[in-house]
Amino acid sequence: MPRTDPLRNFRFRLEIDQITQGFFSEVAIGESTTEPIDYREGTEPTHVRKLPGLTKYGNITLKWGVTDSMELYNWHKLVVAGKIQEQRKKVKIIVIDEAGADKASYVVTDAWPTKYDPSDLNGKGNEVFIEVLELANEGIERTR
């Protein structure tokens, strides 16, 4: 049986509906949780049963070095202007193996920018100027 090594977390790409900006330095995928609900009927034993409650999806955080591209900022700006319904997008996160082949993928549905943060500037520093965009996540599925 051939050996299967775990995928590395630094080889990935993003596909966002009609937005072609790439070169993200970091993508943080929030956790999803389903809250348990305690339930007991009067005739059952004296312990509670656990039923599934609402499922919550953590936000997706994107970080990238600032370039002259305004696409992601403009997406956020449209949401701020109240055009949320037309701005929900499908985001696909693809993990790549050492040979460059797609190996794992996650699809986030109805994502939209909920937070935009241009990083601080420092005249004494020499770091890359980073922008951060946080996306609301209304569902995530591993498709590969």
N, C-alpha and C positions, 0 to 999 in steps of 0.2 A: 504494500500500500504506500503511495507516495506521501511524503511529509508535507503537511500544511502548516506554514508559519503564520502567526498573527499578522494582521495588516498594521502598517506604521501609521501614526496619526498625523504625519506632516505631509502626506501626499493626498491631496483632495482638490476638487473643483466644485464650483457652484453654478447652477443654471437657474436664473430667475426670469420668469416670463418677460420677454422683450427687453430685458436689460442685459447688456453685454459686458458690463464691467467685471473684471476678474482680478486675479492676484490678491486674494485675501490672505492675510497673514494668520488669521485665527478665526475659527468658527466654533462657538460654544453652543451645544445643543442642550436645552433645558430638559429636565426629567419629566416624565409623565407619571401621574399617580391616579389611582382610583380609590377614593375614600370608602372605607367600609362603614356600613350602617348597622348598628345593633338592632336586632329584631327578636321579639318573643311573643308568641300567642299565649293566651291564658292557660291552655291545656297542655302546653309543652313542658319538658323538664325545666328545672330552675336555672338553666344557663341560656345565654343568648346565642342566636345564630348571626352570622355575618352575611350581609347582603351587599352587593356592589352598589355604590353611590355614584356621584358625578365623577367623571374623569377630567383631570386638569392637565394641561400641557404647558410646560415651561417655555419661556421665550427663547428665541434664537438670537445670539449676539454675533455680529459680523465686525471684524476689524481689518482695516487695510490702510496702506500708505496713501496719503493724499496725492492725487494727480490732477490734471486739468479736467477730468471727467466730472460732470455734475449730475449724472443719471440717478444715483441713489439719493443724493440730497434733494433733487427735484421730486422724486417719489415721495419722500417725507413731506416736502412742502405741499404737495397736493392733498395729503391726508390732513395736514394742519388746516388747509383751506376748507375742509369739510367734505371732500370728495372721496370718502372712505369706500363706498360701495363699488366704485369702478377701480379701486386701487388694490383690491385683494389679489394676491398673486400666488402661483404655485412655485415653490422653491425646491430644487432638487440638489441634495448634497451627495456627491459621489466620492467614494474612497478608492484610491488607485494603488495597485501593487507595484513592486519594484520594476516590473517590465513595462509599466505604463498602461496596463489593462484595467478596466473598471471591474471592481470586485464586490463592493457593497454600496448600496444607495438608499437614501432616505428621502421621502417626499413629504414636504410640509404643505398643507393645504390652507388656503385663505390667509396667507401671511400678509401683514401690513406693518409699516414702520410705526413703532410706538415711542421710540426715543432716538434722538440724534445727538451725538456728542463729538465735536471737534476737540482734539486733545489740547492741552496747554502748550503754550510756546515758551521757550526759555533761551535767551540769548547766550547763555553759558553752555548749553547742551550741544550734543552732536547726534541725537537720536533722530529717527525717521518721524515725520509728522503723521500721526495716526488719526483716522476718523473711526467712530464707532456708531453702528446702527443696530438698534434692538428691534426685533420683529415679533409681533404678536403671533402666536402659534395656535391655530384652532384644530390641529390634528396632525400627527406625524405617523408615517408608516414606513417600515423597512421593506423595500421592494426587491432587494437582491441580497 
